């Protein structure tokens, strides 16, 4: 089986990643305790791409969750699917990055990166045939941009022949509340060009336009729209679709 290791980092990456796992759980008929509760054998096809099967019959997401502050991790644990993840795969610091790319890439993030890599190695070793990694993060904050790109570069060094796909949320002046977001994004793009095989660009401004103009939402939130984009890409991996073959051929 061609497994994929999912990594989500920072507040934005973890919030979007949580919604992504809700969608994937629904697709496979997995309830919030990790038990299969579906009604079709098709739901169990290729379930090992994103899940490890535990001895108790539970399905555990093959996911690594990281942040430089505990708040996001706490809210995720107490959320609807918080109990489905392996507790050891939550890796977080205490200080935060303060929307500073350098803190995430060189100081606070660099101090935590070895702990994250240990979890990544354990998950990779449990795979029969690891296909690659997918990273969910934003380029506007300090953790997703700084530490996220640091982790991507470290994984590229350690697994140079594995596919690296990123779902990167780009900041926009119209929906921004931090003046340093353009700097964080600019510093991150160079790292992505060097180390990522595919980068799915998720533009905050374009997403909000879709919510306002197309979906006619009065108070839009992108947390449901972005996971749908992630899910469309995941379908190519989960099922025998020619698109997945084209993607692999293109990046190689």
BALOBA-1460 file (C-alpha; in Angstrom, 3 decimals):
// residues 252
<rec num="1" residu="x" x="0.000" y="0.000" z="0.000"/>
<rec num="2" residu="x" x="1.253" y="3.484" z="-0.867"/>
<rec num="3" residu="x" x="0.930" y="5.377" z="2.409"/>
<rec num="4" residu="x" x="0.883" y="9.143" z="2.873"/>
<rec num="5" residu="x" x="2.042" y="10.907" z="6.033"/>
<rec num="6" residu="x" x="-0.003" y="14.005" z="6.822"/>
<rec num="7" residu="x" x="1.630" y="16.889" z="8.732"/>
<rec num="8" residu="x" x="-0.180" y="19.982" z="9.950"/>
<rec num="9" residu="x" x="1.496" y="22.947" z="11.602"/>
<rec num="10" residu="x" x="0.533" y="26.245" z="13.169"/>
<rec num="11" residu="x" x="-2.914" y="27.518" z="14.095"/>
<rec num="12" residu="x" x="-4.200" y="27.718" z="10.527"/>
<rec num="13" residu="x" x="-2.705" y="24.375" z="9.485"/>
<rec num="14" residu="x" x="-4.170" y="22.558" z="12.478"/>
<rec num="15" residu="x" x="-7.622" y="24.093" z="12.109"/>
<rec num="16" residu="x" x="-7.777" y="23.196" z="8.429"/>
<rec num="17" residu="x" x="-6.210" y="19.795" z="9.099"/>
<rec num="18" residu="x" x="-8.871" y="18.983" z="11.698"/>
<rec num="19" residu="x" x="-11.605" y="19.687" z="9.141"/>
<rec num="20" residu="x" x="-9.718" y="17.615" z="6.566"/>
<rec num="21" residu="x" x="-9.702" y="14.615" z="8.899"/>
<rec num="22" residu="x" x="-13.416" y="15.053" z="9.562"/>
<rec num="23" residu="x" x="-14.030" y="14.775" z="5.813"/>
<rec num="24" residu="x" x="-11.712" y="11.764" z="5.423"/>
<rec num="25" residu="x" x="-13.344" y="10.025" z="8.400"/>
<rec num="26" residu="x" x="-16.767" y="10.518" z="6.824"/>
<rec num="27" residu="x" x="-15.500" y="9.127" z="3.510"/>
<rec num="28" residu="x" x="-14.203" y="5.964" z="5.174"/>
<rec num="29" residu="x" x="-17.013" y="5.564" z="7.689"/>
<rec num="30" residu="x" x="-14.747" y="6.099" z="10.703"/>
<rec num="31" residu="x" x="-16.438" y="7.494" z="13.811"/>
<rec num="32" residu="x" x="-14.863" y="9.883" z="16.322"/>
<rec num="33" residu="x" x="-13.441" y="6.997" z="18.364"/>
<rec num="34" residu="x" x="-11.594" y="5.524" z="15.383"/>
<rec num="35" residu="x" x="-13.992" y="2.606" z="14.894"/>
<rec num="36" residu="x" x="-15.423" y="1.682" z="11.506"/>
<rec num="37" residu="x" x="-19.158" y="2.381" z="11.443"/>
<rec num="38" residu="x" x="-19.799" y="2.470" z="7.702"/>
<rec num="39" residu="x" x="-22.149" y="0.363" z="5.638"/>
<rec num="40" residu="x" x="-20.112" y="-0.364" z="2.512"/>
<rec num="41" residu="x" x="-16.959" y="-2.374" z="1.893"/>
<rec num="42" residu="x" x="-15.881" y="0.314" z="-0.565"/>
<rec num="43" residu="x" x="-15.226" y="2.612" z="2.389"/>
<rec num="44" residu="x" x="-12.464" y="0.302" z="3.604"/>
<rec num="45" residu="x" x="-10.666" y="0.289" z="0.265"/>
<rec num="46" residu="x" x="-7.260" y="1.984" z="0.491"/>
<rec num="47" residu="x" x="-7.968" y="3.054" z="4.057"/>
<rec num="48" residu="x" x="-4.330" y="2.334" z="4.889"/>
<rec num="49" residu="x" x="-3.234" y="5.281" z="2.761"/>
<rec num="50" residu="x" x="-4.124" y="7.678" z="5.580"/>
<rec num="51" residu="x" x="-4.722" y="5.366" z="8.564"/>
<rec num="52" residu="x" x="-2.821" y="2.859" z="10.677"/>
<rec num="53" residu="x" x="-4.926" y="-0.025" z="11.956"/>
<rec num="54" residu="x" x="-4.399" y="-0.547" z="15.680"/>
<rec num="55" residu="x" x="-4.670" y="-3.905" z="17.407"/>
<rec num="56" residu="x" x="-7.996" y="-2.997" z="18.976"/>
<rec num="57" residu="x" x="-9.617" y="-2.547" z="15.580"/>
<rec num="58" residu="x" x="-9.323" y="1.232" z="15.721"/>
<rec num="59" residu="x" x="-8.080" y="3.251" z="12.784"/>
<rec num="60" residu="x" x="-5.557" y="5.917" z="13.774"/>
<rec num="61" residu="x" x="-4.738" y="8.790" z="11.394"/>
<rec num="62" residu="x" x="-1.197" y="8.799" z="10.073"/>
<rec num="63" residu="x" x="-0.745" y="12.400" z="11.152"/>
<rec num="64" residu="x" x="1.785" y="14.618" z="12.912"/>
<rec num="65" residu="x" x="0.419" y="17.737" z="14.610"/>
<rec num="66" residu="x" x="2.779" y="20.526" z="15.613"/>
<rec num="67" residu="x" x="2.645" y="24.075" z="16.936"/>
<rec num="68" residu="x" x="4.843" y="26.407" z="18.957"/>
<rec num="69" residu="x" x="2.116" y="27.117" z="21.513"/>
<rec num="70" residu="x" x="-0.267" y="24.742" z="23.311"/>
<rec num="71" residu="x" x="-3.559" y="26.567" z="22.706"/>
<rec num="72" residu="x" x="-4.312" y="25.123" z="19.278"/>
<rec num="73" residu="x" x="-3.416" y="21.607" z="20.413"/>
<rec num="74" residu="x" x="-5.714" y="21.889" z="23.436"/>
<rec num="75" residu="x" x="-8.670" y="23.042" z="21.350"/>
<rec num="76" residu="x" x="-8.034" y="20.286" z="18.800"/>
<rec num="77" residu="x" x="-7.886" y="17.616" z="21.512"/>
<rec num="78" residu="x" x="-11.194" y="18.811" z="22.932"/>
<rec num="79" residu="x" x="-12.779" y="18.989" z="19.472"/>
<rec num="80" residu="x" x="-15.032" y="16.406" z="17.823"/>
<rec num="81" residu="x" x="-12.181" y="14.244" z="16.467"/>
<rec num="82" residu="x" x="-9.536" y="14.979" z="19.095"/>
<rec num="83" residu="x" x="-9.561" y="11.444" z="20.515"/>
<rec num="84" residu="x" x="-8.819" y="9.774" z="17.187"/>
<rec num="85" residu="x" x="-5.193" y="10.928" z="16.987"/>
<rec num="86" residu="x" x="-2.246" y="9.216" z="18.630"/>
<rec num="87" residu="x" x="-1.365" y="11.285" z="21.747"/>
<rec num="88" residu="x" x="2.385" y="11.033" z="21.102"/>
<rec num="89" residu="x" x="1.928" y="12.721" z="17.723"/>
<rec num="90" residu="x" x="1.000" y="16.068" z="19.284"/>
<rec num="91" residu="x" x="4.246" y="18.078" z="19.393"/>
<rec num="92" residu="x" x="4.106" y="21.630" z="20.694"/>
<rec num="93" residu="x" x="6.114" y="24.316" z="22.452"/>
<rec num="94" residu="x" x="5.138" y="26.981" z="24.945"/>
<rec num="95" residu="x" x="6.481" y="30.294" z="23.664"/>
<rec num="96" residu="x" x="4.872" y="30.702" z="20.240"/>
<rec num="97" residu="x" x="6.444" y="32.354" z="17.205"/>
<rec num="98" residu="x" x="4.772" y="35.753" z="17.472"/>
<rec num="99" residu="x" x="4.091" y="35.887" z="13.701"/>
<rec num="100" residu="x" x="7.860" y="35.973" z="13.191"/>
<rec num="101" residu="x" x="9.246" y="33.757" z="10.409"/>
<rec num="102" residu="x" x="12.763" y="33.810" z="11.880"/>
<rec num="103" residu="x" x="11.530" y="32.555" z="15.259"/>
<rec num="104" residu="x" x="9.815" y="29.617" z="13.603"/>
<rec num="105" residu="x" x="12.731" y="28.819" z="11.309"/>
<rec num="106" residu="x" x="15.826" y="29.568" z="13.389"/>
<rec num="107" residu="x" x="15.103" y="29.801" z="17.125"/>
<rec num="108" residu="x" x="11.956" y="28.414" z="18.787"/>
<rec num="109" residu="x" x="11.123" y="26.211" z="15.803"/>
<rec num="110" residu="x" x="14.679" y="24.906" z="15.523"/>
<rec num="111" residu="x" x="14.573" y="23.835" z="19.184"/>
<rec num="112" residu="x" x="11.405" y="21.792" z="18.623"/>
<rec num="113" residu="x" x="12.184" y="20.396" z="15.177"/>
<rec num="114" residu="x" x="14.040" y="17.284" z="16.409"/>
<rec num="115" residu="x" x="11.002" y="16.190" z="18.434"/>
<rec num="116" residu="x" x="8.814" y="16.568" z="15.353"/>
<rec num="117" residu="x" x="11.281" y="14.633" z="13.193"/>
<rec num="118" residu="x" x="11.320" y="11.777" z="15.722"/>
<rec num="119" residu="x" x="7.550" y="11.407" z="15.334"/>
<rec num="120" residu="x" x="7.856" y="11.644" z="11.539"/>
<rec num="121" residu="x" x="10.473" y="8.864" z="11.534"/>
<rec num="122" residu="x" x="8.325" y="6.590" z="13.705"/>
<rec num="123" residu="x" x="5.344" y="7.035" z="11.408"/>
<rec num="124" residu="x" x="7.496" y="6.516" z="8.304"/>
<rec num="125" residu="x" x="8.983" y="3.324" z="9.736"/>
<rec num="126" residu="x" x="5.487" y="1.924" z="10.284"/>
<rec num="127" residu="x" x="4.714" y="2.272" z="6.572"/>
<rec num="128" residu="x" x="5.123" y="-0.603" z="4.117"/>
<rec num="129" residu="x" x="5.769" y="1.711" z="1.169"/>
<rec num="130" residu="x" x="5.702" y="5.407" z="1.998"/>
<rec num="131" residu="x" x="4.558" y="7.390" z="-1.026"/>
<rec num="132" residu="x" x="5.218" y="10.826" z="0.381"/>
<rec num="133" residu="x" x="4.267" y="13.640" z="2.715"/>
<rec num="134" residu="x" x="1.554" y="16.254" z="2.649"/>
<rec num="135" residu="x" x="1.992" y="19.399" z="4.738"/>
<rec num="136" residu="x" x="-0.878" y="21.698" z="5.660"/>
<rec num="137" residu="x" x="0.186" y="25.175" z="6.803"/>
<rec num="138" residu="x" x="-0.176" y="28.894" z="6.226"/>
<rec num="139" residu="x" x="2.510" y="31.290" z="5.064"/>
<rec num="140" residu="x" x="1.261" y="34.265" z="7.061"/>
<rec num="141" residu="x" x="2.040" y="33.243" z="10.641"/>
<rec num="142" residu="x" x="5.336" y="32.385" z="12.265"/>
<rec num="143" residu="x" x="4.948" y="28.648" z="12.915"/>
<rec num="144" residu="x" x="3.341" y="27.537" z="9.659"/>
<rec num="145" residu="x" x="5.714" y="29.590" z="7.538"/>
<rec num="146" residu="x" x="8.987" y="29.470" z="9.475"/>
<rec num="147" residu="x" x="8.877" y="26.105" z="11.212"/>
<rec num="148" residu="x" x="6.793" y="24.576" z="8.422"/>
<rec num="149" residu="x" x="9.432" y="25.311" z="5.784"/>
<rec num="150" residu="x" x="12.194" y="24.198" z="8.169"/>
<rec num="151" residu="x" x="10.472" y="20.835" z="8.602"/>
<rec num="152" residu="x" x="9.955" y="20.484" z="4.848"/>
<rec num="153" residu="x" x="13.671" y="21.063" z="4.210"/>
<rec num="154" residu="x" x="14.654" y="18.534" z="6.904"/>
<rec num="155" residu="x" x="12.284" y="15.919" z="5.479"/>
<rec num="156" residu="x" x="13.667" y="16.556" z="1.987"/>
<rec num="157" residu="x" x="17.188" y="15.859" z="3.286"/>
<rec num="158" residu="x" x="16.125" y="12.645" z="5.012"/>
<rec num="159" residu="x" x="13.666" y="11.348" z="2.393"/>
<rec num="160" residu="x" x="14.906" y="12.806" z="-0.921"/>
<rec num="161" residu="x" x="13.018" y="10.303" z="-3.089"/>
<rec num="162" residu="x" x="9.604" y="10.716" z="-1.446"/>
<rec num="163" residu="x" x="6.953" y="13.061" z="-2.798"/>
<rec num="164" residu="x" x="6.452" y="16.356" z="-0.953"/>
<rec num="165" residu="x" x="3.068" y="18.039" z="-1.387"/>
<rec num="166" residu="x" x="2.104" y="21.211" z="0.468"/>
<rec num="167" residu="x" x="-1.248" y="22.893" z="0.977"/>
<rec num="168" residu="x" x="-0.094" y="26.447" z="1.586"/>
<rec num="169" residu="x" x="-2.525" y="29.202" z="2.561"/>
<rec num="170" residu="x" x="-1.201" y="32.501" z="1.212"/>
<rec num="171" residu="x" x="-2.039" y="35.739" z="3.046"/>
<rec num="172" residu="x" x="-3.974" y="38.621" z="1.547"/>
<rec num="173" residu="x" x="-4.062" y="42.307" z="2.527"/>
<rec num="174" residu="x" x="-7.870" y="42.313" z="2.438"/>
<rec num="175" residu="x" x="-8.233" y="39.586" z="5.054"/>
<rec num="176" residu="x" x="-5.018" y="40.158" z="7.005"/>
<rec num="177" residu="x" x="-4.607" y="41.333" z="10.566"/>
<rec num="178" residu="x" x="-0.796" y="41.206" z="10.717"/>
<rec num="179" residu="x" x="1.527" y="43.618" z="8.932"/>
<rec num="180" residu="x" x="4.417" y="41.125" z="8.644"/>
<rec num="181" residu="x" x="2.454" y="38.490" z="6.709"/>
<rec num="182" residu="x" x="3.919" y="39.521" z="3.305"/>
<rec num="183" residu="x" x="7.450" y="39.115" z="4.686"/>
<rec num="184" residu="x" x="6.669" y="35.678" z="6.132"/>
<rec num="185" residu="x" x="5.170" y="34.556" z="2.822"/>
<rec num="186" residu="x" x="8.082" y="35.897" z="0.767"/>
<rec num="187" residu="x" x="10.653" y="34.093" z="2.917"/>
<rec num="188" residu="x" x="8.623" y="30.873" z="2.752"/>
<rec num="189" residu="x" x="8.120" y="30.768" z="-1.021"/>
<rec num="190" residu="x" x="11.859" y="30.408" z="-1.630"/>
<rec num="191" residu="x" x="11.932" y="27.355" z="0.663"/>
<rec num="192" residu="x" x="8.913" y="25.810" z="-1.066"/>
<rec num="193" residu="x" x="10.449" y="26.290" z="-4.517"/>
<rec num="194" residu="x" x="13.585" y="24.492" z="-3.347"/>
<rec num="195" residu="x" x="12.053" y="21.599" z="-1.407"/>
<rec num="196" residu="x" x="8.432" y="20.916" z="-2.450"/>
<rec num="197" residu="x" x="7.404" y="18.811" z="-5.447"/>
<rec num="198" residu="x" x="3.900" y="20.246" z="-5.510"/>
<rec num="199" residu="x" x="2.485" y="23.318" z="-3.822"/>
<rec num="200" residu="x" x="-1.278" y="23.775" z="-3.759"/>
<rec num="201" residu="x" x="-1.723" y="27.543" z="-3.485"/>
<rec num="202" residu="x" x="-4.736" y="28.491" z="-1.382"/>
<rec num="203" residu="x" x="-5.324" y="32.228" z="-1.682"/>
<rec num="204" residu="x" x="-7.246" y="33.720" z="1.231"/>
<rec num="205" residu="x" x="-8.616" y="36.595" z="-0.852"/>
<rec num="206" residu="x" x="-9.863" y="34.304" z="-3.627"/>
<rec num="207" residu="x" x="-11.484" y="31.988" z="-1.086"/>
<rec num="208" residu="x" x="-13.307" y="34.867" z="0.558"/>
<rec num="209" residu="x" x="-14.510" y="36.063" z="-2.863"/>
<rec num="210" residu="x" x="-15.942" y="32.596" z="-3.500"/>
<rec num="211" residu="x" x="-17.686" y="32.646" z="-0.130"/>
<rec num="212" residu="x" x="-19.129" y="36.138" z="-0.675"/>
<rec num="213" residu="x" x="-19.967" y="36.197" z="-4.381"/>
<rec num="214" residu="x" x="-20.617" y="32.567" z="-5.283"/>
<rec num="215" residu="x" x="-21.831" y="30.949" z="-2.073"/>
<rec num="216" residu="x" x="-23.498" y="34.159" z="-0.808"/>
<rec num="217" residu="x" x="-22.324" y="33.653" z="2.775"/>
<rec num="218" residu="x" x="-22.814" y="36.615" z="5.101"/>
<rec num="219" residu="x" x="-20.087" y="35.533" z="7.545"/>
<rec num="220" residu="x" x="-17.732" y="33.345" z="5.523"/>
<rec num="221" residu="x" x="-15.242" y="30.905" z="6.966"/>
<rec num="222" residu="x" x="-12.737" y="29.078" z="4.803"/>
<rec num="223" residu="x" x="-12.381" y="26.162" z="7.214"/>
<rec num="224" residu="x" x="-14.948" y="24.147" z="5.271"/>
<rec num="225" residu="x" x="-13.842" y="25.239" z="1.782"/>
<rec num="226" residu="x" x="-10.119" y="24.485" z="2.073"/>
<rec num="227" residu="x" x="-10.618" y="20.891" z="3.358"/>
<rec num="228" residu="x" x="-12.741" y="20.227" z="0.273"/>
<rec num="229" residu="x" x="-9.759" y="21.239" z="-1.879"/>
<rec num="230" residu="x" x="-7.547" y="18.915" z="0.155"/>
<rec num="231" residu="x" x="-10.076" y="16.131" z="-0.169"/>
<rec num="232" residu="x" x="-10.246" y="16.396" z="-3.973"/>
<rec num="233" residu="x" x="-6.491" y="15.838" z="-4.066"/>
<rec num="234" residu="x" x="-6.718" y="12.972" z="-1.582"/>
<rec num="235" residu="x" x="-9.287" y="11.185" z="-3.756"/>
<rec num="236" residu="x" x="-6.651" y="10.866" z="-6.480"/>
<rec num="237" residu="x" x="-4.494" y="8.911" z="-4.046"/>
<rec num="238" residu="x" x="-7.228" y="6.857" z="-2.431"/>
<rec num="239" residu="x" x="-8.730" y="5.500" z="-5.631"/>
<rec num="240" residu="x" x="-7.484" y="4.270" z="-8.991"/>
<rec num="241" residu="x" x="-7.725" y="7.539" z="-10.872"/>
<rec num="242" residu="x" x="-5.432" y="8.462" z="-13.736"/>
<rec num="243" residu="x" x="-4.845" y="11.896" z="-12.202"/>
<rec num="244" residu="x" x="-2.657" y="10.432" z="-9.463"/>
<rec num="245" residu="x" x="-0.458" y="8.762" z="-12.063"/>
<rec num="246" residu="x" x="-0.168" y="12.029" z="-13.982"/>
<rec num="247" residu="x" x="0.805" y="13.926" z="-10.819"/>
<rec num="248" residu="x" x="3.528" y="11.434" z="-9.959"/>
<rec num="249" residu="x" x="4.852" y="11.429" z="-13.523"/>
<rec num="250" residu="x" x="4.875" y="15.220" z="-13.624"/>
<rec num="251" residu="x" x="6.858" y="15.786" z="-10.429"/>
<rec num="252" residu="x" x="9.354" y="13.045" z="-11.220"/>
